[in-house]
Every structure is written in structure tokens, then in C-alpha cells.
Amino acid sequence: MAAGGYAAGSLPVLGGGGLWAPRGSAAETVGAVVAALGLTLLVAAWWRYGVLLARGAAGGVLGTLAAWCAPLLVAPPLHSADVYSYIAQGAMVLEGYDVYGAGPSVLGPGELGADAAASVGGNWTDTPAPYGPAFLLLAEAVVKLTGGAVVPAVLLLRLVALGSLALLVWAVRGFGRGDGALWLAVLNPLLLVHVVGGIHNDGLMAGLMLAGVLLAVRGRWVLGSALVGCAVMVKSPAAVALLFIAVVVARRGGLLKGLVLPPAVAGAVAAGASLVSGTGFGWLGTQSVAGAIHTPLSLTSDLGLALGTLVADDPEPVKAVVQKLGLLAAVVIICLLAWRAYRGRIDPVLGLGYGLLALVALSPMVQPWYLLWGTVVVAAVAWHSRAGQVLAVLSAALVYETQPSGHTPWYGFVAAGLVLALGALWLRRDRWPSAGSGAGPAPEPADGVRAV
């Protein structure tokens, strides 16, 4: 994958030097084939590893993780050009632009971050940042340290991604479900491709969120809520975790305490980050900008567009209504899961995982790596369950949707569909037991942690 990426990866238009420079269509085709073969070997090895773990094998996951990450460390960005947006937005903050009012296109030739802005994907060139102030502060620091040079900035942000990977490892291990949980959460090809290779900040959001939930489960809910507040200041979907931390606190200290104090702590962190960053509270108004970009994986957007085409001359108003109904349905599902967790019918951590998966499934914009939001949580407490098995199949399929260049051609969906079909056959023939699935009454989460 790394070798193919030097010819077929998300190479920068400017500032890549000799090593990351585009090499022509023939070399790109060869690189794409090499990367696809490598990806298929990775998926097959990972899948087989999970089967062995499910049958009782143990050991070696962290060593394998290090070995699989190593070739990706100095590779160009893979399967996404989003990292160039991060660099350009960091430069915008440093130069005093309103990052929540304009897109990277405001950076003119010769300005700091202009080389990165030239490589930003077309949909995002004029789009304000949908990320929180904490992440923009981090991106600004990277630009300061590298002077906005594309290759050093990309590699430094990849180090941040590796830090988020280490945080995820710590948090997943803290729940005590062993090597299998690490296999599904962090050895997952979807995470390796899109967090290590593609450097998406979803890894940082997930790491902070899961670490905060673990601390809350262990009784340190103030620090846990603060970490979740930091995760929200990277990407807002992490706010769902606050509801389930509230459940954990409420079951121990009363409903009023649970509903008021964790959100108050996280809110204080968010307010502090907004003030310290200098970017203000503009992030509150940009959380819906991504929904304006149609992604084929969004069921509500596809359904809304189809209905709008059938019943109206302009499908967009109908599409917008269906998208809003989808988000409303996700909120209802999340609230029902939180209520079941409060009544002791499901583990609150597992409820959070399912809630995040529902949010992704019903969102107006869905990217393959969004599946990781709920997958890392479910893996931490119930990897060896039917849900964990289904998430493994979805991860193996969705990793094919984008190409190393970051584009999403039709044959990527065909490959994903083929893997999904093979995975469905596997699900029927090799059904994992439901132990740890969270069905039925669940004990207090802290009890399970102490037992470990």
C-alpha cells in the first residue's frame, strides 16, 4: 500500500518535492494496482487473524500493529486529501482569516499554507472548517513548526494520528476485553488506511472520546467529561458520549447530577477552547456545512434525492426534509439507548457504540471512516459478539470505497459490494457467540473494569 501510494496516493499539487510528485497516468495506474493488492492482503490477513482470536488464539496484536503501521509512516497521504485542508485551515488561523467564514481558497499564491490549499479537494475549497477550535489550534501549531511546508506538515500531523492511535490502544485495553478488542478497534484496516494512512482527525476524536468514557466508567467522571469536551472540540459527534457518561454518573449519584454536571464540565472545556483559540464560537454555525456535499453512503441523502426527483422539479427541499428526519430518528434512537442503559438493560458503553452507529447510518453526510466512531466503542466492550462480527465485515468492505488518490470511482463500490457479499456468507457459516454482546441487564460498567 505504501509503495503504491508514492505513485497513486493523494499527492500534493504543489510542494511535494521529488518524492511526492505526480508521476504520470501510467505510473499512477501501476501504483493503484500495487496498492489494491496490498490492501487486499491486509484485509485477508486481518480477517484471518480475527477468526483465530475468536477461536481462542491470543497474543501479538500490538506487535502486528507496529509492523503494519511502520511502512505507512513516511508514505504520502492515502485514500484522502483531507490533510491538506487541515494544513490550510491551520495557516488561515495563523494568518488571521476567519476559518469559520471562508474556505482555503482565500489563501493566495505565496501566502503561508497556499501550497496545501492548492491540493484541497474541490468540494472543500470554499467550505468553512467544520472542526472544533482545539483541532484548529493543533493545526496552527503544526503550520508554525513547519512553516507551512507541505511534506513536513503532513508527517507531523501523521505523528498526531499515531498519538491518537496510542490513546485508543490505552483506552481499549482499559476495558479488559483482550486482544480481540484491539483487533477490531485499532488493527482494523479501516483505521489503518484512514487514520494512519489518510491522517483523518476522526482518530483523535475517537481516542479522546473513548479515553474519557473509560475514565468516567472508572469513577473519574470529571476528567472523563473534560476529555470528551476536548473530543467535541475536534469533531462534534463526540458529544453523544456525554449522554452516556451522564447515565453512568446518574446511576451512581442521582439523575440530576448526571444530567447537569458532565455536560457542564464539557461545556466549560468547549468555551475555554473557543476563547483561547481566538477563533471564537463560529464552529457552532458550521456543523451543517458538510451535509451540503452529497455522499453516496448517506442513506437519507440518497432517499431524499430519489424522492425529490420523483415528486418535485427541485429535489433539494425534499432531500433536506428527509435528511432532517434522519437526524431526528438518530436522536430518538440515541435517547432510547440511553434510557435502556439507565434502566440497566444495556451496558452504557455498548449503548454509546450503538448510538454512534445509528448517527452515522442516518447522517446527511457519511464517509467510510465514520464507521470507526462506533466501531472502536463496540469493540472495547463487545468485540466477540454478533455486532462485532458485522462491524468487521462492514470495515473490510468500506475500506475499498475510496482509492489511494482519495477518489471514489464506481469500481470501488463494486469491490466493496463483493467483500460485503463474501462477508455475509461468512456471517451465516461462522456465527460468533453472543457473549459480551450486552443483551439483557448489564452490571455497572465499573464492576467489569474492577474485575479485570
N, C-alpha and C positions, 0 to 999 in steps of 0.2 A: 504494500500500500504506500509506504513512504517513498520507495523508489519510483513508482508510477506517478506519485504526486509532483515530482520535480518537472515532469512534462505535462501532466494533466490536472494538477491541483488548481486551487483558486489563486493563481499567480497574480502579483500586483501589476497594474498597468505601468506605473512609474515607481522607481526607487527599489526595484528588486535586485539590482546588480546583475552580475553574470550568472549567479547560481539559480536565482528565482525568475529569470527572464523567460518570457514565452518562446517556445522553440519550433513553432510552425505546426500546421494541421497534422502532418504525418506523424511527427513525434508525439503530438497530443493523443492521437488515436492509439498508438502503441502503448503510451503511458496509461491510458484509460483501461486498456485490456489487462495490462500487468496489475494495475490497482484492483480491478474487479476480481481477478484470480486470487490475489492476496486477501481481499475481503472475504471471498468465499471460503478460503482455507481457514481464516479466522473464525467465521461463523460456525463452520463444521467442527473445528477443534473445541470451540466454546460449548457448543451444543452437546458434544460427546462428554465433555468434562462435567456438565450438569447432570447428565444421566448417571455417570459414575458416582457423583456425590449423592444423588437421590437414592442410589443403591447401597450407600454406606461407606464409600471411599472417603478419605479425609486427607488434608494436608496439601501444601504447595500453592495455595491461591495467591498469596502475596508475592511469592517469587515469580509466579507466572505473570501477575500484573506488572511487575517491574520489567520483566523481559518483553512483554508485549508493548509497553509504553516507550521503551528505550528508543526504538527506531523512529518514533514519531516526534521526538523532542526537537529536532532541528529540521524537520520536514516543513515545507510551505503549508499554509492553511489548506485543509482538506474538507471538501464537501460543503463549504460555505465561505462567503466573503464578508460575513458579519464583523469579523475582527477589524476590518478596515473602517467600518462605521464607528467602532469603539474608539479607535485612534483619532479619527477625525472629530468625534464629539469631545474627546479629551482636549484636543487642540482648540476647539471652539470655546470651551470653558476657560482655558488658559489665555486666549486672546480676547476674552470679554464678550463674545457673542451670546445671544440668548439661545441656548441649546434646546429650550422647550418652545421656541417660537419659530425656529428655522432649521433647515437640514444642512448636511455637509456641503452642499453646493455653494454656500456663502463664502467658503474658503477659496480665495482666488489664487492664481499661479504665483508661486514664490512665497506664499504665506505658510506658516507652520501648520503641518497637517495636510497641506494641499495634495501631496503625493498619495496619501492614504485616501483622501476624498475622491481622487480620480478613479480609485478601484472599488468604490462603493456601488453596490448593485443598483440598477435603475429605479426600482421601486422605493428605495430608501434615500435617494439623493436629496430630495426635498422634504423628507419626513422628519419632524421633530423627534427628539430622543424619547422613547417610551420607558427609559430606565430611571431608577431612583438616584438621588444625589450622592449616595455612598459610592455607587459604582462609577459615577462620573468623576468623583474625586480621585478614585483609583486610576481611571483612565487619564486624568490630568497629570497625575504623578508620573505615570509611565511616559507621557509625552515630554514632561520636564526632564526626566532622566535620560531620554534617548534623543532629545532634540527633534522629535517627530520623525526620525529616520524609520522607514517602514520595517525593514528586516529586524533591527534591534527591538523595536516596539512590539512586533508580533511575538518574538521569542520571549520578551519579558512578560507579556500577557499570558503566554503559554505556561510560564512558571507560576503565575497566579492560578491558572487552571489546575496545575499539578498540586498546588496548595489546597485547592478545593477538593481534589481527589483524596488527599491525605485526610482532610477533615471528614469526608464521607466514610473513609475506612474506619476512622476512630469511632464515629457515631454508630455505624452499622455493627461493629464489633461490640459496642456497648450494650446492645440489646441481647447479645449472647446466643444468637442462632447459628453460630459457627461458619464454616467455610462456604456452605451453600448460600447463605445470605450475601456474603461478599461476592460470590459467583454471579448472582443475579443483579446485584446493585452496582458493583464497580468494575467487575471483569466483563460486564455486558458490552458487546460490540457497539451498541448504540451510544454508550457513554464514551468508549474509546475513540470512536470516529468523530463524535460531535463535541465532546468536551476537551479531549486531549488533542485530537487532530484539527477540529474546527474551532476550538477555543471559545465556545459559547459560554456566556456568563450564567446560563442555567445551572451549570455545575456549582458555581459559587453560591447561587441562591439555594440550591438543594442542600449543599453542605452546611451552610449556616442554619437553615431551617431544621434539618434533622438533628444537628447537634443541640439546638435549642429545645427541641421536643425531648430528646434524651435527658437533658438536664432537668426539665420540668417533671418528667416521669420519676427521676431520682429525688425529687423534692426541692430542687433548686429552681423554682419556677420564675423567680425574679430575673436571674441571669439568663434562664432559658427564654423568657419573653423578650429580653433585650436582644438576644441573638436573632430571634425571629424578626424583631424590628429591623435589625441590620439586613436580614434577608429580604424584607419588604423593600428596603431602600436599594436593593439590587433589581429585583423584579417583584411586582405587586402580588402575583398569585400566592406567594408565601404567606399572605395574610390569613389564608384558610387555616393555617396551623394554630393561629391564636384561638380560634373557636374550640379546638380540641385540647389545647393547653388549659383553656377555661374550664372544660369538662373535668380534666384531671384535678385542677385546683378545687372546683366545686364539690367533687365527690369527697374531698378531704376536709375542706374548710367552709363549705356552705355555698349556695348558689350565687348570692350577691357578691361574695368575694371573688368567685370565679369569673363572673360576667364583667366585673368592673376593673379589677387590678391588673391582670395580664394585658388587656388592651391599653390600659393607661400607661404601663411601662413601655410597651412597644410604641405607643403614640409619642411618648416623650423622646424616645430614640429617634423616631422619624422627624419630629420637629427640630431636634438638635442638629441632625444631619442636614436638613433643609436650610437651616440658618448658617451653619458653619461652612457649607459648601459654597455659599454665595449664589447658588442657582435658584434659591427661593422655593416656593411651593408650586412652581409651574408643572411639576410632574403629575399633579393631581388632574390636570387637564389634558394630558397626552396619553392616558391609559387606553383610550379607544382608537388611537391612530392606526394601530396595526390591523384593526378589524376592517379598515377600508381597503386592504390589499387581499384579494381573493386567493385562497389556497385550496387546492383540490381535496385536502384531507379534512376540511371543515364540513361536517355533515349538514349543519344548519345553513351554512352559506350555499352549499350545493342545492339543498332542498329549496331554500328561498329563491335562488336564481331560477331554478326549474319552474317553481310555481309562478314567479313573477313573469316569466316568459310566456306562460300559458294564459294568464288572466289579465295582463296589463301590457300597454305599449312600452312603459318604462319599468323594468323588473326591479330596479334598485329599492323603491319604497317597500315592496313586498319582501324583498330579501332582508331589509333592515328590521322589519317586524319579526320575521322568523328568527333572525339572529338574537333579538331581544328576548323572544320567548324561550329560546335555547338557554340563554344565560339565566333566565328566571327558573327554568326547570333545574338547572345545575344548583342554584342557590337552595331550592326546595330539597333536593337530594342531600346536599351537604348538611342542611339543618336537621333532616330526619336521621342521618347517620350520627350527628352529634347528640341528638336526643336518645337514640338507642345506646350510645356509649355512656351517656349519663345514667341511664337506667340499668347499666351493667350487662347489656345484651351483646355487646361487641367491644373488643379492645379499642380504646380511643385512638391508639396509634394506627391500627388497621383501618379504623373509620376515616382517619385523615387520608390514608393512602387511597381508599376508595373514593373519597370526596374529591381529591385532586384529579383522579382519573375521570370522574364524571365531569369536572370542569373542563378538562381538555377535550373530551368527546363532544361537548356541547358548545364549545367556544366558536366565535365567528372567525378566528384565525387559528389554524393548527399546523405546526411543523413537526416532523418526525421526532425530534429530540424532546418535545414537550411531554412525550410518554414517560420520560425519566422522572418527572416531578412526582408522580405517584408510585412509579416502579421502585425507586430507592426506599420509599417508606414501607410499601408492602413487603419488599424483600427483607427488610430489617426484622420483621416480626413473623412473617408467614411465607417464606420463600418456598417451603416444601408443602405447597397446597395447590389446589386446582387453580386458584387465581395466579399464583406464582408461575405455574406451568403455562397458562395462557399468556401472561406478560412476556415470558421467554420467547414464545412463538411470535408475538407481535414485534418484539425487539429485533429478532432475527429477520423479519420481513421488512420492517420500516427502514432498516439500515441501507436498503437498496434503492430507496426512493430518490435520493439525490446522488448525483455523480461527483467525482472528486473536484470538478470545477465549480460545484455549487449549483449547477443547472438541474432541472427536473424534467428530462425528456420522457416520452411515452414509454420507452422500453424499461425505464426504472420502475414504473408502476407494474409492468408485466412481470419483471423479476420479483418484485415484492409480492405480487399475487401468487406466483409459483411457489415461493417459500411459504406463504401463508397456507396454501393448499397442502403442501407436504407436512407442515406443522399440524394442520387439522387431522390428518391421518395419524400422525404420531400421538396426538391427544386422545384419539379413540383407542389406539392399540396399547399405550403405555400410560395409563392413568395413574398419577401420583395420589397417595393417600391424602386425606384432608386434615391430617394432624397439623395443628398450628394455624388453621385457616381462620380462626376467630369466630366460627359459628357457635351460637349459643352463648350463655352467660360467660363473661370474661372477668377474671380477677383484677384487682387493682394493678396497673402496669408495674408499679414499683415492686410489687411482690415478686414478679417474674425476674426482675433485674437483680433483686437481692438473692434470689435462689441461685442465680448463676454465680 
